[in-house]
Amino acid sequence: MIRLLTTSFLFCLAMVFSFGFNLDAEIQEEGERIILQRCLMCHDSKRIEDAEYDHKGWKETVERMMSIGSRITPAEKEILIDYLTRDLEETDSED
């Protein structure tokens, strides 16, 4: 279990460097925390990295996860959607 948490933490650090520093620091920090604590408990990081959703797609995905038992709070939902959407836009614009 400690190995999994360590791996997840290292993944989050890697995400910080690979996705850039252009996001608002608070959104970036909270988004990464939510992914680590809520998403990576069930999903492989590759699934998130490879997703090609726009804002609507992320909103639908997060809401679907909440409807089937994810422990994402309503406040976390908005931050997570914003983080994932902005991250995707920045990654696409760098290509």
C-alpha positions in Angstrom: 0.0 0.0 0.0 2.8 2.4 0.9 4.5 1.5 -2.5 1.2 2.4 -4.3 0.9 5.7 -2.5 4.6 6.6 -3.1 4.1 5.8 -6.8 1.0 7.9 -7.0 2.7 10.8 -5.3 5.6 10.6 -7.7 3.2 10.5 -10.6 1.6 13.7 -9.3 5.0 15.3 -9.1 5.7 14.2 -12.7 2.4 15.7 -13.8 3.3 19.0 -12.4 6.4 19.1 -14.6 5.0 17.5 -17.7 1.8 19.6 -17.8 3.4 22.9 -17.2 3.2 25.7 -14.7 0.7 28.0 -16.5 -2.4 27.0 -14.4 -3.3 29.1 -11.4 -1.3 27.6 -8.6 -4.3 26.9 -6.5 -6.3 25.2 -9.2 -3.2 23.2 -10.2 -2.4 22.1 -6.6 -6.0 21.2 -5.8 -6.5 19.5 -9.1 -3.5 17.3 -8.6 -4.5 16.5 -5.0 -8.0 15.5 -6.2 -6.6 13.3 -8.9 -4.2 11.6 -6.4 -6.8 11.1 -3.7 -9.9 10.4 -5.8 -9.0 9.3 -9.3 -5.8 7.3 -9.0 -7.3 5.1 -6.3 -9.3 3.3 -9.1 -7.8 4.4 -12.4 -4.4 4.1 -14.0 -2.8 7.5 -14.7 -2.6 6.6 -18.4 -6.3 6.7 -18.6 -6.4 10.3 -17.5 -3.4 11.4 -19.6 -4.9 9.8 -22.8 -8.4 11.2 -22.4 -9.2 13.8 -25.0 -12.2 15.5 -23.5 -13.3 19.1 -23.7 -15.0 20.8 -20.7 -18.3 19.1 -21.4 -16.6 15.7 -21.7 -14.8 16.1 -18.4 -17.9 17.3 -16.7 -19.9 14.3 -17.9 -17.1 12.0 -16.9 -16.7 13.4 -13.4 -20.4 13.4 -12.8 -20.6 9.8 -14.0 -17.9 8.8 -11.6 -19.7 10.7 -8.8 -22.9 8.8 -9.6 -21.2 5.4 -9.2 -19.6 6.1 -5.9 -16.5 8.4 -6.4 -15.9 10.4 -3.2 -15.5 13.7 -5.1 -17.3 16.5 -3.3 -19.2 19.1 -5.2 -16.5 21.7 -4.5 -13.8 19.3 -5.8 -15.9 18.5 -8.8 -15.6 22.1 -10.1 -11.9 22.4 -9.4 -11.2 19.0 -11.0 -13.2 19.8 -14.2 -11.4 23.2 -14.4 -8.0 21.6 -13.9 -8.6 18.9 -16.4 -10.1 21.2 -19.0 -7.4 23.8 -18.7 -4.6 21.2 -18.6 -5.9 19.7 -21.8 -6.1 23.1 -23.6 -2.5 23.9 -22.5 -1.2 20.5 -23.6 -2.9 20.8 -27.0 -1.6 24.3 -27.6 2.0 23.2 -27.0 1.8 20.5 -29.8 
